C-alpha cells in the first residue's frame, strides 16, 4: 500500500489524532504561558531571582521526555494527566526567559513617566511594561510551541493523545507493510501542525505588535 493510499484509508483516524495533538499542545501552551509570564513578572526585578527561575526551568529540559512521563505515571496515572504536566513543564523555559528579558528591556523612562502621572504598580505592569515586553514573550511562546509539538508525540508512551500513537504503532510493527506509512503519517502530521501554529503566531504578531516595534 502506498503512502497516499494509506492516508486515504486512515484519514478519519489521522484527523482525530491530529486534533487531539493540536488540542493538547494548545492547552498546555496556555498553561505554560500563564505560569511563565507570572514567573517572569515576579523575578525580573531581581538578578538572582531571574537567574534562579531561568536555571530551574532549564533544568527541566535536561530530563528526557520519556523519563519525565515515566516518573509521572505512578503519580498521576496514564493518559492525559502525565501529558499535560510534562508538556507544561517543558514549555516554561523560553517563556520565562523571554518574559524576563522583555520586561528588563522596557525603557525605565517610560515606566517613570507612567509613575509620574499616577499609575499604580499593577497599572504600570499591565498597561506599559507587559505590552512593551510582548514581542519577546511572543517569540518565547513560538519557540515553546515548536518544542512541544515534537515532545507531545512521546505522550503515546503513556497512552496519551495525539499523532505519537501513529508513530509508536509503526515502530512497534517494524517490518509490516504499513509500518513506514504509520511513522511517516504521524511525523508529517506533526510537521504540518507545527507550521500551522507558527503561521497563527505570525498573524497574532502582525495584529498585536506595532509596525515600528516589529522593525
N, CA and C of each residue as an Amber inpcrd file, in Angstrom:
protein
   645
   0.8360000  -1.1980000   0.0000000   0.0000000   0.0000000   0.0000000
   0.8750000   1.2530000   0.0000000   0.5820000   2.1680000  -0.9320000
   1.3660000   3.4000000  -0.9840000   0.9860000   4.3260000   0.1740000
   1.8370000   5.3290000   0.3730000   1.5830000   6.2860000   1.4590000
   0.2560000   7.0130000   1.2470000  -0.0230000   7.4210000   0.0030000
  -1.2500000   8.1560000  -0.2770000  -2.4770000   7.2740000  -0.0950000
  -2.3780000   6.0130000  -0.4310000  -3.4810000   5.0840000  -0.1990000
  -3.7190000   4.9010000   1.3000000  -2.6110000   4.8320000   2.0380000
  -2.7300000   4.6990000   3.4910000  -3.4420000   5.9090000   4.0810000
  -3.0590000   7.1130000   3.6260000  -3.7240000   8.3250000   4.1170000
  -5.2090000   8.3040000   3.7880000  -5.5540000   7.8520000   2.5840000
  -6.9560000   7.7940000   2.1950000  -7.7650000   6.8330000   3.0440000
  -7.1660000   5.7060000   3.3810000  -7.8690000   4.6990000   4.1830000
  -7.9630000   5.0730000   5.6630000  -6.9740000   5.8520000   6.1290000
  -6.8960000   6.1460000   7.5650000  -7.1450000   7.6240000   7.8800000
  -7.6940000   8.3590000   6.9310000  -7.7660000   9.8100000   7.1200000
  -8.5910000  10.2140000   8.3340000  -9.6660000   9.4780000   8.6410000
 -10.5070000   9.8500000   9.7790000  -9.7480000   9.6920000  11.0920000
  -9.0420000   8.5810000  11.2330000  -8.2470000   8.3550000  12.4470000
  -7.1240000   9.3730000  12.5550000  -6.4860000   9.6630000  11.4300000
  -5.3850000  10.6290000  11.4400000  -5.8770000  12.0280000  11.7990000
  -7.0360000  12.4050000  11.2950000  -7.5880000  13.7180000  11.6330000
  -7.9360000  13.8030000  13.1120000  -8.4630000  12.7130000  13.6540000
  -8.7740000  12.6860000  15.0900000  -7.5070000  12.8130000  15.9260000
  -6.4810000  12.0480000  15.5460000  -5.1990000  12.1270000  16.2640000
  -4.5850000  13.5170000  16.1380000  -4.6860000  14.1210000  14.9520000
  -4.1320000  15.4630000  14.7420000  -4.8580000  16.4940000  15.6030000
  -6.1750000  16.3630000  15.6790000  -6.9570000  17.2900000  16.5190000
  -6.5550000  17.1460000  17.9860000  -6.4370000  15.9120000  18.4440000
  -6.0580000  15.6810000  19.8410000  -4.6480000  16.2050000  20.1190000
  -3.7530000  16.0330000  19.1620000  -2.3790000  16.5060000  19.3000000
  -2.3630000  18.0340000  19.4150000  -3.0560000  18.6920000  18.4770000
  -3.1000000  20.1510000  18.4850000  -3.7730000  20.6780000  19.7450000
  -4.8380000  20.0160000  20.1750000  -5.5560000  20.4470000  21.3700000
  -4.6840000  20.3390000  22.6150000  -3.9540000  19.2310000  22.7240000
  -3.0790000  19.0420000  23.8860000  -1.9970000  20.1130000  23.9290000
  -1.3600000  20.3680000  22.7940000  -0.3070000  21.3790000  22.7410000
  -0.8810000  22.7670000  23.0450000  -2.0280000  23.0870000  22.4620000
  -2.6510000  24.3960000  22.6650000  -2.9680000  24.6250000  24.1360000
  -3.5980000  23.6540000  24.7730000  -3.9700000  23.8130000  26.1780000
  -2.7460000  23.9140000  27.0760000  -1.7390000  23.1070000  26.7880000
  -0.5180000  23.1620000  27.5990000   0.2300000  24.4740000  27.3880000
   0.1670000  25.0170000  26.1670000   0.8160000  26.2970000  25.9030000
   0.1190000  27.4350000  26.6490000  -1.1950000  27.3750000  26.7680000
  -1.9020000  28.3870000  27.5550000  -1.4410000  28.3310000  29.0060000
  -1.3820000  27.1160000  29.5580000  -0.9370000  26.9630000  30.9470000
   0.5130000  27.4090000  31.1070000   1.3910000  26.9900000  30.1840000
   2.8050000  27.3640000  30.2740000   2.9890000  28.8650000  30.1230000
   2.1970000  29.4960000  29.2590000   2.3090000  30.9410000  29.0710000
   1.9030000  31.6920000  30.3310000   0.7910000  31.3100000  30.9200000
   0.3320000  31.9810000  32.1410000   1.3510000  31.8100000  33.2700000
   1.8000000  30.5690000  33.4610000   2.7700000  30.3090000  34.5320000
   4.0920000  31.0080000  34.2400000   4.5560000  30.9170000  32.9960000
   5.8450000  31.5020000  32.6360000   5.8730000  33.0130000  32.7710000
   4.8040000  33.6780000  32.3250000   4.7580000  35.1500000  32.4340000
   4.6850000  35.5710000  33.8950000   3.9140000  34.8490000  34.6900000
   3.8460000  35.1720000  36.1230000   5.2220000  35.0350000  36.7710000
   5.9220000  33.9470000  36.4470000   7.2710000  33.7650000  36.9880000
   8.1720000  34.9100000  36.5490000   8.0680000  35.3090000  35.2840000
   8.8750000  36.4170000  34.7890000   8.5650000  37.7110000  35.5090000
   7.2850000  37.9890000  35.7230000   6.8780000  39.2160000  36.4110000
   7.4000000  39.2420000  37.8450000   7.3610000  38.0880000  38.5010000
   7.7810000  38.0110000  39.9000000   9.2940000  38.1440000  40.0460000
  10.0490000  37.6770000  39.0460000  11.5010000  37.5540000  39.2270000
  12.3450000  38.5580000  38.4450000  11.7800000  39.2860000  37.4920000
  12.6430000  40.0620000  36.5900000  13.3620000  41.2150000  37.2630000
  12.8410000  41.7250000  38.3670000  13.4860000  42.8640000  39.0330000
  14.7330000  42.4610000  39.8190000  14.8470000  41.1850000  40.1370000
  15.9890000  40.7030000  40.9230000  16.8930000  39.8440000  40.0420000
  18.1840000  40.1560000  40.0390000  19.1340000  39.4100000  39.2140000
  19.1900000  37.9500000  39.6340000  19.2950000  37.7150000  40.9350000
  19.4270000  36.3260000  41.3860000  18.1250000  35.5470000  41.2040000
  16.9870000  36.2050000  41.4150000  15.7000000  35.5210000  41.2430000
  15.4760000  35.1790000  39.7700000  15.8170000  36.1050000  38.8770000
  15.6830000  35.8290000  37.4530000  16.5760000  34.6910000  37.0110000
  17.8180000  34.6850000  37.5080000  18.7450000  33.6000000  37.1700000
  18.2540000  32.2610000  37.7180000  17.6910000  32.2970000  38.9340000
  17.1710000  31.0660000  39.5410000  16.0040000  30.5160000  38.7250000
  15.1020000  31.4020000  38.3110000  13.9460000  30.9700000  37.5210000
  14.3930000  30.3820000  36.1910000  15.3360000  31.0240000  35.5360000
  15.8300000  30.5250000  34.2530000  16.5470000  29.1950000  34.4150000
  17.3730000  29.0940000  35.4450000  18.1150000  27.8470000  35.6810000
  17.1790000  26.7010000  36.0200000  16.1780000  26.9770000  36.8620000
  15.2400000  25.9240000  37.2690000  14.4500000  25.3940000  36.0780000
  13.9570000  26.2970000  35.2250000  13.1860000  25.8410000  34.0660000
  14.0890000  25.1910000  33.0250000  15.3460000  25.6370000  32.9430000
  16.2870000  24.9960000  32.0110000  16.6160000  23.5870000  32.4770000
  16.6800000  23.3880000  33.7910000  16.9750000  22.0670000  34.3310000
  15.9070000  21.0570000  33.9430000  14.6580000  21.5240000  33.8750000
  13.5650000  20.6280000  33.4900000  13.8220000  20.0330000  32.1080000
  14.3720000  20.8500000  31.2040000  14.6110000  20.3880000  29.8400000
  15.7200000  19.3440000  29.7550000  16.5250000  19.2340000  30.7950000
  17.5850000  18.2180000  30.7750000  17.0400000  16.8260000  31.0700000
  15.8050000  16.7600000  31.5730000  15.1930000  15.4590000  31.8680000
  14.6070000  14.8970000  30.5720000  15.0420000  13.7330000  30.1200000
  14.4810000  13.1470000  28.8920000  12.9670000  13.0110000  28.9940000
  12.2810000  13.2780000  27.8940000  10.8160000  13.2800000  27.9240000
  10.2430000  11.9290000  28.3350000  10.8490000  10.8420000  27.8490000
  10.3710000   9.5200000  28.2530000  10.5260000   9.3070000  29.7500000
  11.6460000   9.7800000  30.2990000  11.8680000   9.6400000  31.7330000
  10.8680000  10.4830000  32.5200000  10.5940000  11.7000000  32.0520000
   9.6390000  12.5670000  32.7240000   8.2610000  11.9100000  32.7860000
   7.8000000  11.4190000  31.6340000   6.4870000  10.7820000  31.5940000
   6.4830000   9.5140000  32.4360000   7.5790000   8.7570000  32.3690000
   7.6740000   7.5410000  33.1750000   7.6170000   7.8210000  34.6630000
   8.2260000   8.9210000  35.0900000   8.1890000   9.2870000  36.5080000
   6.8070000   9.7630000  36.9430000   6.0630000  10.3420000  36.0080000
   4.7350000  10.8700000  36.3460000   3.6580000   9.7890000  36.3710000
   3.8520000   8.7130000  35.6060000   2.8160000   7.6730000  35.5130000
   2.4400000   7.0960000  36.8800000   3.4030000   6.7370000  37.7600000
   2.9920000   6.1930000  39.0640000   2.2490000   7.2160000  39.9330000
   2.4350000   8.5030000  39.6360000   1.8280000   9.5460000  40.4660000
   0.4340000   9.9280000  39.9700000   0.3150000  10.1360000  38.6410000
  -0.9650000  10.6330000  38.1000000  -1.6430000   9.6480000  37.1590000
  -0.9940000   8.5160000  36.8780000  -1.6010000   7.5130000  36.0190000
  -1.3090000   7.7390000  34.5480000  -1.9470000   6.9290000  33.7040000
  -1.7520000   7.0120000  32.2610000  -2.7050000   8.0200000  31.6330000
  -2.4570000   8.3140000  30.3470000  -3.3900000   9.1470000  29.6010000
  -3.0350000  10.6180000  29.5860000  -4.0610000  11.4410000  29.7880000
  -3.9100000  12.8890000  29.6480000  -3.0700000  13.5390000  30.7580000
  -3.2460000  13.1790000  32.0470000  -2.5340000  13.9080000  33.1100000
  -1.0100000  13.9800000  32.9320000  -0.3020000  12.8590000  32.7000000
   1.1480000  12.9920000  32.5390000   1.5280000  13.7940000  31.2980000
   0.6820000  13.7340000  30.2610000   0.9400000  14.5170000  29.0480000
   0.8660000  16.0030000  29.3420000  -0.1930000  16.4190000  30.0040000
  -0.4000000  17.8430000  30.3000000   0.6960000  18.3790000  31.2160000
   1.0130000  17.6380000  32.2530000   2.0230000  18.1050000  33.2110000
   3.3870000  18.2160000  32.5480000   3.7960000  17.1870000  31.8210000
   5.1280000  17.2020000  31.2150000   5.2370000  18.2820000  30.1400000
   4.2290000  18.4230000  29.2940000   4.2900000  19.4440000  28.2500000
   4.3120000  20.8440000  28.8360000   3.5240000  21.0700000  29.8620000
   3.5100000  22.3940000  30.5030000   4.8800000  22.7220000  31.0940000
   5.4840000  21.7510000  31.7510000   6.8070000  21.9790000  32.3490000
   7.8620000  22.2360000  31.2720000   7.8250000  21.4470000  30.1950000
   8.8160000  21.6140000  29.1230000   8.6400000  22.9510000  28.3960000
   7.4320000  23.4900000  28.4030000   7.1900000  24.7400000  27.6880000
   7.5840000  25.9980000  28.4410000   8.0200000  25.8570000  29.6880000
   8.2500000  27.0430000  30.5210000   9.4940000  27.8500000  30.1490000
  10.6050000  27.1830000  29.8530000  11.8850000  27.8870000  29.7340000
  11.8660000  29.0630000  28.7530000  11.5040000  28.8740000  27.4840000
  11.5510000  30.0230000  26.5600000  10.6470000  31.1700000  27.0000000
   9.5000000  30.8390000  27.6000000   8.5700000  31.8850000  28.0160000
   9.1040000  32.6300000  29.2260000   9.6080000  31.9090000  30.2120000
  10.1750000  32.5560000  31.4000000  11.3590000  33.4240000  31.0110000
  12.2650000  32.8720000  30.2310000  13.4670000  33.6080000  29.8330000
  13.1130000  34.8590000  29.0340000  12.2210000  34.7270000  28.0650000
  11.8760000  35.8760000  27.2380000  11.0300000  36.8960000  27.9860000
  10.2390000  36.4420000  28.9470000   9.4820000  37.3860000  29.7740000
  10.4260000  38.2500000  30.5940000  11.4280000  37.6140000  31.1760000
  12.4080000  38.3560000  31.9810000  13.1900000  39.3230000  31.1040000
  13.6540000  38.8490000  29.9600000  14.4100000  39.7060000  29.0410000
  13.5480000  40.8650000  28.5530000  12.3120000  40.5700000  28.1890000
  11.4290000  41.6110000  27.6850000  11.1060000  42.6710000  28.7220000
  10.7990000  42.2450000  29.9350000  10.4560000  43.1940000  30.9960000
  11.6690000  44.0200000  31.4090000  12.8410000  43.3980000  31.4270000
  14.0550000  44.1520000  31.7670000  14.4370000  45.1290000  30.6660000
  13.9650000  44.8670000  29.4440000  14.3120000  45.7290000  28.3270000
  13.4090000  46.9390000  28.1620000  12.3650000  47.0510000  28.9810000
  11.4730000  48.2080000  28.8940000  12.2180000  49.4660000  29.3350000
  12.0820000  50.5290000  28.5810000  12.7610000  51.7920000  28.8780000
  12.3270000  52.3130000  30.2480000  13.2610000  52.4610000  31.2070000
  12.9010000  52.9620000  32.5420000  12.2370000  54.3370000  32.5050000
  12.5590000  55.1470000  31.5030000  11.9630000  56.4710000  31.4150000
  10.4550000  56.3740000  31.1780000  10.0350000  55.3700000  30.4110000
   8.6040000  55.1990000  30.1820000   7.8950000  54.7650000  31.4570000
   8.5490000  53.9070000  32.2230000   7.9730000  53.4730000  33.4940000
   7.9020000  54.6460000  34.4620000   8.9520000  55.4680000  34.5100000
   8.9540000  56.6440000  35.3800000   7.8690000  57.6340000  34.9670000
   7.6710000  57.7730000  33.6550000   6.6230000  58.6750000  33.1770000
   5.2500000  58.1850000  33.6050000   5.0480000  56.8750000  33.5240000
   3.7720000  56.3070000  33.9530000   3.5750000  56.4920000  35.4510000
   4.6470000  56.3400000  36.2150000   4.5720000  56.5730000  37.6480000
   4.2630000  58.0410000  37.9310000   4.8490000  58.9130000  37.1270000
   4.6610000  60.3430000  37.3290000   3.2310000  60.8070000  37.1120000
   2.4800000  60.1190000  36.2530000   1.0930000  60.5160000  36.0230000
   0.1280000  59.7710000  36.9500000   0.6980000  59.0810000  37.9400000
  -0.1260000  58.4920000  38.9890000  -0.5400000  57.0510000  38.7820000
   0.0810000  56.3450000  37.8240000  -0.2660000  54.9360000  37.6240000
   0.2360000  54.0970000  38.7950000  -0.6030000  53.1750000  39.2460000
  -0.1790000  52.2480000  40.2850000   0.7660000  51.2140000  39.7020000
   1.4130000  50.4550000  40.5620000   2.3440000  49.4060000  40.1050000
   1.6370000  48.3940000  39.1990000   0.4520000  47.8550000  39.5900000
  -0.2240000  46.9180000  38.6790000  -0.6000000  47.5660000  37.3460000
  -1.0180000  48.8260000  37.3800000  -1.3960000  49.5110000  36.1390000
  -0.1830000  49.6910000  35.2390000   0.9610000  50.0500000  35.8150000
   2.1810000  50.2040000  35.0080000   2.5650000  48.8760000  34.3670000
   2.4240000  47.8120000  35.1430000   2.7820000  46.4910000  34.6280000
   1.8670000  46.0890000  33.4690000   0.5690000  46.2640000  33.6480000
  -0.3950000  45.8000000  32.6500000  -0.4980000  46.7150000  31.4390000
  -0.3120000  48.0250000  31.6350000  -0.5490000  48.9730000  30.5470000
   0.7270000  49.4790000  29.8790000   1.8710000  49.2940000  30.5460000
   3.1230000  49.7970000  29.9750000   4.1470000  48.6760000  29.7730000
   4.5000000  47.9920000  30.8570000   5.6160000  47.0440000  30.7920000
   5.2950000  45.7860000  29.9780000   4.1840000  45.1180000  30.2970000
   3.8600000  43.8840000  29.5650000   3.5900000  44.1300000  28.0790000
   2.8590000  45.1890000  27.7030000   2.6930000  45.4330000  26.2620000
   4.0150000  45.6560000  25.5300000   4.9530000  46.3700000  26.1700000
   6.2480000  46.6030000  25.5360000   7.1080000  45.3360000  25.5230000
   6.8730000  44.4500000  26.4860000   7.6300000  43.1910000  26.5460000
   6.9840000  42.0950000  25.7080000   5.8240000  42.3790000  25.1140000
   5.0790000  41.3600000  24.3740000   5.8500000  40.7440000  23.2020000
   6.5780000  41.5100000  22.3830000   7.2840000  40.8740000  21.2550000
   8.2170000  39.7360000  21.6690000   9.1220000  39.9210000  22.6490000
   9.9540000  38.7750000  23.0430000   9.1560000  37.6670000  23.7150000
   8.0940000  38.0280000  24.4300000   7.2620000  36.9850000  25.0440000
   6.6240000  36.1180000  23.9610000   6.1150000  36.7620000  22.9120000
   5.5090000  36.0100000  21.8070000   6.5330000  35.1120000  21.1260000
   7.7560000  35.6000000  21.0020000   8.8180000  34.7750000  20.4290000
   9.0520000  33.5320000  21.2930000   9.0510000  33.7170000  22.6030000
   9.2070000  32.5830000  23.5080000   8.0710000  31.5810000  23.3740000
   6.8470000  32.0900000  23.1930000   5.6940000  31.2100000  23.0010000
   5.8430000  30.4030000  21.7140000   6.3150000  31.0500000  20.6490000
   6.5150000  30.3460000  19.3780000   7.5460000  29.2370000  19.5220000
   8.6500000  29.5380000  20.2000000   9.6940000  28.5280000  20.3890000
   9.1670000  27.3570000  21.2150000   8.4420000  27.6680000  22.2840000
   7.8930000  26.6100000  23.1410000   6.9370000  25.7170000  22.3680000
   6.1080000  26.3270000  21.5420000   5.1310000  25.5480000  20.7840000
   5.8170000  24.5690000  19.8360000   6.8630000  25.0300000  19.1490000
   7.5830000  24.1360000  18.2430000   8.2140000  22.9750000  19.0070000
   8.7400000  23.2620000  20.1910000   9.3160000  22.1990000  21.0160000
   8.2530000  21.1830000  21.4220000   7.1110000  21.6900000  21.8810000
   6.0830000  20.8070000  22.4140000   5.4290000  19.9600000  21.3320000
   5.4070000  20.4510000  20.1010000   4.8450000  19.6570000  19.0200000
   5.5630000  18.3130000  18.8990000   6.8760000  18.3500000  18.9960000
   7.6550000  17.1210000  18.9160000   7.5750000  16.3000000  20.1840000
   7.6760000  16.9810000  21.3340000   7.6670000  16.2600000  22.6050000
   6.3210000  15.5800000  22.8320000   5.2350000  16.2020000  22.3470000
   3.8970000  15.6330000  22.5550000   3.7590000  14.2490000  21.9390000
   4.5590000  13.9590000  20.9260000   4.4970000  12.6280000  20.3080000
   4.8820000  11.5350000  21.2990000   5.7600000  11.8780000  22.2560000
   6.2040000  10.8890000  23.2430000   5.0700000  10.5290000  24.1960000
   4.0130000  11.3730000  24.2490000   2.8970000  11.1130000  25.1600000
   2.2260000   9.7750000  24.8770000   2.3730000   9.2690000  23.6510000
   1.7800000   7.9670000  23.3150000   2.3480000   6.8620000  24.2030000
   3.5450000   7.0690000  24.7240000   4.1530000   6.0930000  25.6310000
   3.2880000   5.8770000  26.8650000   2.5790000   6.9500000  27.2710000
   1.7170000   6.8680000  28.4500000   0.2470000   6.8310000  28.0640000
  -0.0390000   6.3070000  26.8590000  -1.4120000   6.2420000  26.3540000
  -2.0320000   7.6240000  26.2130000  -1.1860000   8.6140000  25.9560000
  -1.6760000   9.9690000  25.7760000  -2.2350000  10.1770000  24.3820000
  -2.8640000  11.3430000  24.1520000  -3.4930000  11.6060000  22.8570000
  -2.4900000  12.1030000  21.8240000  -2.8800000  12.0200000  20.5570000
  -2.0830000  12.6720000  19.5290000  -1.4900000  11.7470000  18.4820000
  -0.7300000  12.3650000  17.5880000  -0.1400000  11.6520000  16.4570000
   0.9960000  10.7270000  16.8660000   1.4750000  10.8550000  18.0770000
   2.5070000   9.9510000  18.5520000   2.0420000   8.5000000  18.5600000
   0.7240000   8.3050000  18.7230000   0.1930000   6.9390000  18.6910000
   0.4520000   6.2840000  17.3410000   0.3210000   7.0560000  16.2770000
   0.5820000   6.5420000  14.9350000   2.0510000   6.1590000  14.7900000
   2.9300000   7.0160000  15.3010000   4.3680000   6.7500000  15.2090000
   4.7430000   5.5060000  16.0140000   4.2230000   5.4030000  17.2340000
   4.5630000   4.2650000  18.0880000   4.0060000   2.9580000  17.5190000
   2.8020000   3.0330000  16.9240000   2.2690000   1.8130000  16.3050000
   3.1610000   1.3520000  15.1640000   3.6610000   2.2980000  14.3840000
   4.5540000   1.9460000  13.2950000   5.8580000   1.3540000  13.7890000
   6.4260000   1.9670000  14.8340000   7.6870000   1.4680000  15.3880000
   7.5090000   0.0830000  16.0110000   6.3270000  -0.1660000  16.5850000
   6.0780000  -1.4590000  17.2270000   5.8670000  -2.5740000  16.2090000
   5.5820000  -2.1780000  14.9720000   5.3170000  -3.2100000  13.9500000
   6.2790000  -3.1130000  12.7810000   7.5160000  -2.7070000  13.0680000
   8.5250000  -2.5930000  12.0080000   8.6520000  -3.9140000  11.2470000
   8.6450000  -3.8080000   9.9410000   8.6920000  -4.9980000   9.1090000
   7.3600000  -5.3020000   8.4610000   6.2800000  -4.7650000   9.0490000
   4.9630000  -4.9640000   8.4380000   4.7940000  -3.9990000   7.2730000
   3.7850000  -4.2300000   6.4480000   3.6490000  -3.4580000   5.2120000
   3.3020000  -1.9980000   5.4400000   2.6840000  -1.6730000   6.5860000
   2.2690000  -0.2910000   6.8250000   3.0830000   0.4110000   7.9020000
   4.1240000  -0.2280000   8.4060000   4.8990000   0.3600000   9.5000000
   5.4830000   1.7140000   9.1000000   6.1240000   1.7630000   7.9300000
   6.7290000   3.0130000   7.4780000   5.6660000   4.0760000   7.2260000
   4.5220000   3.6700000   6.6590000   3.4410000   4.6180000   6.4130000
   2.9310000   5.2310000   7.7180000   2.8390000   4.4100000   8.7570000
   2.3590000   4.9070000  10.0420000   3.3190000   5.9360000  10.6330000
   4.6010000   5.6020000  10.6280000   5.5990000   6.5280000  11.1640000
   5.6190000   7.8120000  10.3460000   5.5770000   7.6820000   9.0350000
   5.6300000   8.8470000   8.1550000   4.3870000   9.7200000   8.3080000
   3.2160000   9.0900000   8.4320000   1.9780000   9.8510000   8.5890000
   1.9910000  10.6590000   9.8790000   2.4340000  10.0370000  10.9620000
   2.4980000  10.7570000  12.2300000   3.5010000  11.8910000  12.1930000
   4.6590000  11.6340000  11.5940000   5.7130000  12.6540000  11.5300000
   5.3020000  13.8350000  10.6640000   4.7730000  13.5560000   9.4820000
   4.3400000  14.6250000   8.5810000   3.2000000  15.4290000   9.2070000
   2.3060000  14.7310000   9.8990000   1.2030000  15.4250000  10.5620000
   1.6950000  16.4140000  11.6040000   2.6920000  16.0080000  12.3770000
   3.2470000  16.8990000  13.4030000   3.9200000  18.1060000  12.7590000
   4.6440000  17.8920000  11.6780000   5.3020000  18.9950000  10.9780000
   4.2650000  19.9950000  10.4530000   3.1890000  19.4740000   9.8790000
   2.1430000  20.3560000   9.3500000   1.5020000  21.1600000  10.4750000
   1.2120000  20.5100000  11.5900000   0.6240000  21.2220000  12.7270000
   1.5610000  22.3150000  13.2330000   2.8520000  22.0050000  13.3130000
   3.8240000  22.9930000  13.7800000   3.8480000  24.2160000  12.8660000
   3.7990000  23.9760000  11.5590000   3.7970000  25.0850000  10.6020000
   2.5180000  25.9110000  10.7110000   1.3820000  25.2460000  10.9150000
   0.1110000  25.9590000  11.0590000   0.0960000  26.8130000  12.3170000
   0.5740000  26.2560000  13.4270000   0.6400000  27.0240000  14.6690000
   1.5480000  28.2380000  14.5020000   2.6830000  28.0390000  13.8540000
   3.6170000  29.1510000  13.6940000   3.0200000  30.2420000  12.8000000
   2.2640000  29.8380000  11.7850000   1.6010000  30.8290000  10.9280000
   0.6000000  31.6570000  11.7270000  -0.1040000  31.0060000  12.6480000
  -1.0500000  31.7260000  13.5080000  -0.3080000  32.7350000  14.3890000
   0.8540000  32.3270000  14.9220000   1.6240000  33.2440000  15.7640000
   2.1380000  34.4380000  14.9640000   2.5280000  34.1940000  13.7200000
   2.9540000  35.3120000  12.8660000   1.8030000  36.2930000  12.6850000
   0.6010000  35.7720000  12.4560000  -0.5730000  36.6320000  12.2980000
  -0.8640000  37.4000000  13.5850000  -0.7760000  36.7010000  14.7200000
  -1.0060000  37.3720000  16.0050000   0.0080000  38.4990000  16.1970000
   1.2710000  38.2380000  15.8360000   2.2960000  39.2650000  15.9510000
   1.9860000  40.4810000  15.0950000   1.5100000  40.2440000  13.8830000
   1.1790000  41.3620000  12.9890000  -0.0030000  42.1740000  13.5190000
  -0.9140000  41.4980000  14.2160000  -2.0980000  42.1780000  14.7270000
  -1.8580000  42.8830000  16.0590000  -0.8860000  42.4120000  16.8240000
  -0.7150000  42.9240000  18.1910000   0.5620000  43.7320000  18.4070000
   1.5170000  43.6430000  17.4840000   2.7800000  44.3710000  17.6500000
   2.8130000  45.5170000  16.6400000   2.9490000  46.7460000  17.1050000
   3.0190000  47.8870000  16.1870000   4.1560000  47.7290000  15.1740000
   3.9410000  48.2610000  13.9860000   4.9210000  48.1020000  12.9070000
   6.2990000  48.6050000  13.3160000   6.3610000  49.7100000  14.0340000
   7.6430000  50.2740000  14.4430000   8.4290000  49.3650000  15.3450000
   7.7120000  48.6300000  16.2300000   8.3730000  47.6950000  17.1420000
   8.7990000  46.4370000  16.4010000   7.9520000  46.0020000  15.4200000
   8.3310000  44.8170000  14.6340000   9.5930000  45.0730000  13.8270000
   9.8490000  46.3390000  13.5380000  11.0330000  46.6780000  12.7550000
  10.8240000  46.3460000  11.2940000
